């Protein structure tokens, strides 16, 4: 994955998660003092608008890495970060689908089902992705350390030229 692709996925995912959490907070956790209020908090429409604007950028960024990163690592059986990557990827499709359906569904029961599903899958995606990077970095660090130890060990056991004794 290129630096731009990594930056695109992480920045758009962070922005989408932050605006989603902000919207959730203002819609479901804050109560307005006005019983006739349409919104619970003045920032509620802003979080929603920002979420709707940034989420398609996240979908584009993940789409950008799907073939070269996600699918390639899945097919090759790359072990590090596999579970967290699969969790994030499997949560992505229903998260996106429910996000679009929330904007199109008008029946109150279906709208509630889409909202709950979107929150659940969005949380799974965010958790999977937030675990994915530290796991991958930890495994890369362990692999580098093991490689450098092997290099040092093979250097010490290698026969020296012209009959010199190893030092």
PLY file of the C-alpha trace (Angstrom):
ply
format ascii 1.0
element vertex 167
property float x
property float y
property float z
element edge 166
property int vertex1
property int vertex2
end_header
0.00 0.00 0.00
1.38 3.41 -0.90
1.70 6.21 1.63
-1.11 8.12 -0.13
-3.43 5.09 -0.01
-2.69 4.52 3.67
-3.23 8.20 4.44
-6.48 8.23 2.42
-7.95 5.20 4.18
-6.95 6.31 7.66
-7.91 9.98 7.37
-11.29 9.33 5.76
-12.04 6.46 8.15
-11.16 8.63 11.14
-13.26 11.52 9.84
-16.21 9.22 9.07
-15.97 7.61 12.50
-15.66 10.97 14.29
-18.64 12.48 12.48
-20.67 9.29 13.03
-19.90 9.27 16.74
-20.68 13.00 16.92
-24.02 12.48 15.19
-24.84 9.49 17.42
-24.00 11.54 20.51
-26.13 14.54 19.46
-29.09 12.47 18.23
-29.35 9.70 20.82
-27.47 10.77 23.95
-28.29 14.50 24.26
-31.74 15.65 25.29
-33.00 19.05 24.30
-34.51 21.25 26.99
-37.14 22.34 24.46
-39.87 19.68 24.10
-40.66 20.97 20.58
-37.08 20.91 19.30
-36.46 19.12 16.02
-32.80 18.52 16.88
-31.33 17.67 20.26
-28.16 19.71 19.86
-27.20 22.59 17.52
-24.32 20.51 16.10
-26.53 17.55 15.16
-27.25 18.67 11.55
-23.59 19.62 11.07
-22.36 16.19 12.18
-24.88 14.56 9.85
-23.91 16.71 6.86
-20.19 16.16 7.49
-20.77 12.40 7.85
-22.71 12.28 4.57
-19.95 14.23 2.80
-16.93 12.31 4.14
-18.34 8.75 4.06
-18.24 8.42 0.23
-14.58 9.51 0.34
-13.90 6.65 2.76
-15.69 4.20 0.47
-13.55 5.47 -2.42
-10.35 5.14 -0.36
-11.15 1.57 0.68
-12.07 0.79 -2.93
-8.68 2.13 -3.98
-6.87 -0.49 -1.84
-9.25 -3.40 -2.37
-7.41 -5.18 -5.19
-3.77 -4.53 -4.33
-4.04 -4.76 -0.54
-7.21 -6.42 0.76
-7.77 -9.05 -1.91
-4.05 -9.75 -2.44
-3.44 -10.32 1.28
-6.59 -12.41 1.63
-5.64 -14.69 -1.28
-2.03 -15.05 -0.18
-3.09 -15.98 3.36
-1.04 -13.24 5.00
-1.34 -14.07 8.71
-0.64 -10.74 10.44
-3.67 -8.51 10.73
-5.86 -11.09 9.02
-8.68 -11.28 11.59
-8.95 -7.53 12.13
-8.77 -6.89 8.38
-11.47 -9.45 7.64
-13.72 -8.02 10.37
-13.32 -4.49 8.98
-13.86 -5.62 5.39
-16.91 -7.79 6.15
-18.51 -4.95 8.12
-17.91 -2.52 5.26
-20.57 -3.71 2.78
-23.50 -3.78 5.23
-22.31 -0.51 6.78
-22.31 1.20 3.38
-25.60 -0.40 2.29
-27.42 0.62 5.46
-25.91 4.10 5.27
-27.41 4.60 1.83
-30.70 2.95 2.76
-31.14 5.25 5.76
-31.42 8.11 3.26
-33.97 6.28 1.09
-36.21 4.30 3.46
-39.35 6.06 4.70
-41.08 3.36 6.79
-40.34 4.04 10.48
-39.68 0.38 11.34
-37.29 -0.16 8.44
-35.59 3.16 9.13
-34.97 2.13 12.74
-33.62 -1.27 11.61
-31.28 0.43 9.10
-30.06 2.91 11.73
-29.34 0.18 14.28
-27.61 -1.98 11.65
-25.57 0.99 10.45
-24.42 1.77 13.98
-23.49 -1.88 14.67
-21.61 -2.40 11.40
-19.98 1.03 11.62
-18.72 0.19 15.10
-17.40 -3.19 13.88
-15.64 -1.50 10.97
-14.06 1.17 13.19
-12.94 -1.39 15.78
-11.58 -3.78 13.15
-9.65 -1.03 11.41
-8.34 0.50 14.63
-7.01 -2.91 15.75
-5.66 -3.74 12.28
-2.86 -1.18 12.06
-1.29 -1.78 15.50
-1.37 -5.57 14.92
0.31 -5.19 11.53
2.94 -2.80 12.88
3.67 -5.11 15.83
4.12 -8.12 13.55
6.36 -6.16 11.17
8.51 -5.02 14.10
8.80 -8.62 15.37
9.71 -9.84 11.88
12.38 -7.13 11.49
13.85 -8.01 14.89
13.94 -11.72 14.01
15.53 -10.98 10.63
18.22 -8.78 12.17
18.99 -11.46 14.79
19.34 -14.08 12.03
21.59 -11.75 10.05
23.86 -11.17 13.03
23.92 -14.88 13.88
24.72 -15.92 10.30
27.46 -13.27 10.12
29.14 -14.67 13.25
29.04 -18.28 12.04
30.18 -17.57 8.51
33.69 -18.84 7.77
36.21 -16.05 7.36
38.44 -15.68 4.34
42.02 -16.94 4.18
41.84 -19.14 7.28
41.32 -16.30 9.74
39.79 -17.34 13.02
36.36 -15.96 13.84
36.58 -13.20 16.34
0 1
1 2
2 3
3 4
4 5
5 6
6 7
7 8
8 9
9 10
10 11
11 12
12 13
13 14
14 15
15 16
16 17
17 18
18 19
19 20
20 21
21 22
22 23
23 24
24 25
25 26
26 27
27 28
28 29
29 30
30 31
31 32
32 33
33 34
34 35
35 36
36 37
37 38
38 39
39 40
40 41
41 42
42 43
43 44
44 45
45 46
46 47
47 48
48 49
49 50
50 51
51 52
52 53
53 54
54 55
55 56
56 57
57 58
58 59
59 60
60 61
61 62
62 63
63 64
64 65
65 66
66 67
67 68
68 69
69 70
70 71
71 72
72 73
73 74
74 75
75 76
76 77
77 78
78 79
79 80
80 81
81 82
82 83
83 84
84 85
85 86
86 87
87 88
88 89
89 90
90 91
91 92
92 93
93 94
94 95
95 96
96 97
97 98
98 99
99 100
100 101
101 102
102 103
103 104
104 105
105 106
106 107
107 108
108 109
109 110
110 111
111 112
112 113
113 114
114 115
115 116
116 117
117 118
118 119
119 120
120 121
121 122
122 123
123 124
124 125
125 126
126 127
127 128
128 129
129 130
130 131
131 132
132 133
133 134
134 135
135 136
136 137
137 138
138 139
139 140
140 141
141 142
142 143
143 144
144 145
145 146
146 147
147 148
148 149
149 150
150 151
151 152
152 153
153 154
154 155
155 156
156 157
157 158
158 159
159 160
160 161
161 162
162 163
163 164
164 165
165 166
